[in-house]
Amino acid sequence: MDDTAQAPVWSLSEDECWNLLARGQVGRLAVSIQGEPDIFPINYVTDGPHVLFRTAPGSKLAELSANPRIAFEVDEYDDDGAASVVLKGIASRLELQSEIDAAEALPLTPWIPTLKYRWVRLSPTSITGRRFQRGPEPDRYDSAANDQWT
């Protein structure tokens, strides 16, 4: 194998993670209520070091009120590569009118025709990402690659 070839998986810097989040529009919000995981697709917008989304009253908002610890994941891919970012943190509903007004000025609209007046801010405690080089799987039975096992 060529030692100058790039590894098929590498870590993203924090800036690269935020750049990917800023480019995205849809992610998955993972929550836990009474020890049971749940995942919701959401459309979102970044605002500084936060992710914001709109929602309506329902299970998502109730679950976030009961347990605000979240994970949020966004992917992107093309023919050559893929990347994934995971933000872990705390969800909080925007309550102050000044915060709501500022959020309303952001470029985010619901994807489905429902009224969504509740804004939620995801504040990260950690953000990590990985980029993947896409390509065919190596030959599983290449004798040179399998020499390490003999």
C-alpha positions in Angstrom: 0.0 0.0 0.0 1.2 3.5 -0.8 2.3 5.2 2.4 1.4 8.6 0.9 -2.2 7.7 0.4 -4.7 9.5 2.7 -6.3 7.4 5.4 -9.9 6.5 4.5 -11.2 8.1 7.8 -10.0 11.2 9.6 -11.2 13.6 12.3 -12.6 17.1 11.5 -11.5 20.2 13.5 -14.1 22.1 15.4 -14.2 24.8 12.7 -14.7 22.1 10.0 -17.5 20.7 12.1 -19.3 24.1 12.4 -18.8 24.7 8.6 -20.5 21.4 7.8 -23.3 22.3 10.2 -23.7 25.7 8.6 -24.0 24.1 5.1 -26.6 21.6 6.2 -30.4 22.0 6.6 -31.6 18.7 8.0 -30.2 16.7 10.9 -31.3 14.1 13.5 -32.0 15.0 17.1 -31.5 12.2 19.5 -33.2 12.4 23.0 -33.9 10.0 25.8 -36.9 9.9 28.0 -37.2 7.4 30.9 -34.2 5.5 29.5 -35.7 5.0 26.0 -34.0 6.7 23.0 -35.9 8.6 20.4 -34.7 10.3 17.2 -36.4 13.1 15.3 -35.5 14.6 11.9 -35.4 18.3 12.1 -34.6 21.2 9.8 -32.3 23.7 11.6 -30.1 26.8 11.3 -26.8 27.6 13.0 -26.5 30.8 15.0 -23.0 31.4 16.3 -22.0 28.4 18.5 -25.6 27.1 18.6 -28.1 25.2 16.6 -31.7 26.3 16.5 -34.9 24.7 15.3 -38.6 25.4 15.5 -41.2 22.9 16.8 -44.8 22.6 17.9 -46.1 21.3 21.2 -45.8 17.5 21.3 -43.6 14.6 22.2 -40.3 16.2 21.1 -40.8 19.3 23.2 -42.1 17.3 26.1 -39.1 15.0 26.0 -36.7 17.9 25.9 -38.4 19.5 28.9 -38.0 16.2 30.8 -34.4 15.6 29.8 -32.6 18.4 28.0 -29.4 16.3 27.2 -29.3 15.7 23.5 -27.2 14.5 20.6 -27.6 16.1 17.2 -26.1 14.6 14.0 -25.7 15.9 10.4 -24.2 14.1 7.4 -23.1 15.1 3.9 -21.8 13.1 1.1 -20.8 13.2 -2.6 -19.2 10.7 -5.0 -15.8 11.1 -3.4 -16.4 11.4 0.3 -18.7 11.7 3.2 -18.7 13.5 6.6 -20.6 13.3 9.8 -20.8 15.7 12.7 -22.2 14.9 16.1 -23.0 17.7 18.6 -23.7 16.7 22.1 -25.2 19.2 24.5 -28.2 20.8 26.2 -31.5 21.8 24.6 -33.3 24.8 25.9 -36.5 26.5 24.8 -36.2 30.2 24.0 -38.3 32.1 26.5 -37.2 35.7 26.2 -39.0 37.8 23.6 -35.7 39.3 22.5 -34.3 35.8 21.8 -37.4 34.7 20.0 -37.3 37.9 17.8 -33.6 37.3 17.0 -34.4 33.7 16.1 -37.3 34.7 13.9 -34.9 36.8 11.8 -32.8 33.7 11.0 -33.4 32.0 7.6 -35.4 29.0 8.8 -38.8 27.9 7.7 -40.7 24.6 8.4 -40.6 22.0 5.7 -44.1 20.9 6.4 -47.3 23.0 6.5 -47.7 23.2 10.3 -47.4 26.1 12.7 -44.3 25.9 14.8 -44.0 28.8 17.3 -41.6 27.2 19.8 -37.8 27.8 19.3 -35.3 25.4 20.8 -31.5 26.2 21.1 -29.0 23.4 21.2 -25.9 24.5 23.2 -23.0 22.2 22.7 -20.9 20.5 25.4 -18.9 18.7 22.6 -18.7 18.6 18.8 -16.9 16.0 16.8 -16.8 15.1 13.2 -15.2 12.6 10.8 -14.7 12.7 7.1 -14.6 9.5 5.1 -13.0 8.8 1.7 -15.5 6.8 -0.4 -14.3 4.0 -2.7 -14.6 0.3 -3.3 -13.9 -2.1 -0.5 -10.3 -3.4 -0.7 -9.9 -7.0 -1.8 -10.5 -9.1 1.3 -8.3 -11.9 0.2 -5.3 -9.9 -0.9 -2.4 -12.1 0.3 -0.2 -9.0 1.1 -2.9 -7.5 3.3 -3.5 -10.8 5.1 0.2 -11.4 5.8 -0.3 -9.5 9.1 -2.3 -12.4 10.4 0.2 -15.2 9.6 
